[in-house]
């Protein structure tokens, strides 16, 4: 891997110092990084970040006594490794993988197949009764459960208190459930006749 030194071009002494420092301590840097992560690519990323950090502290490094230099370098690499690991953890929280044609998050495994079938049937029944719901209930349910708007946002849109939104949502859901159950009863009586 090629390491990039971020030292101004006109600072030839600084560039020579960093080049020599890297030649002498690169093995120490990689060994320190390898103790923190297992991937070779991650190791190289950490060392590059450490070198960039060291370049920013060039004047401090040049003033350090020789015995203190390796200790300073090890601490810099360890700090970069901690930052790298913390950043990777944040990234992993937000990753959604494509597996076998469906999206699933590592945090939320798919529910059992029976549950998915029931959800699909409920969605089909809701779709069938949707036009029979009052327009205001349709809009409220759509904004809450499809657009994901908060109760505060809904209260502002419908010009009422947040507590009223909860009551309206409960009533709208109850109406939808009654219509869905009524359709089930209607279907059952139609098939019995």
Buried (B, 14 or more C-beta within 10 A) or exposed (E): EEBEBEBEEEEEEBBEBBEEBBEEBBEEBBEBBBEBBEEEEBBBBBBBBBBBBBBEEBEEBEEBEEEEBBEBBBEBBBBBBEBBEEEBEEEEEEEEEEEEEEEEEEEEEEEEEEEEEEEEEEEEBBEEBBEEBEEEBBBBBEBBEEEEBEBEBBBEEBEEEEEBBEEBBEEBBEBBBEBBEEBEEEEEEEEEE
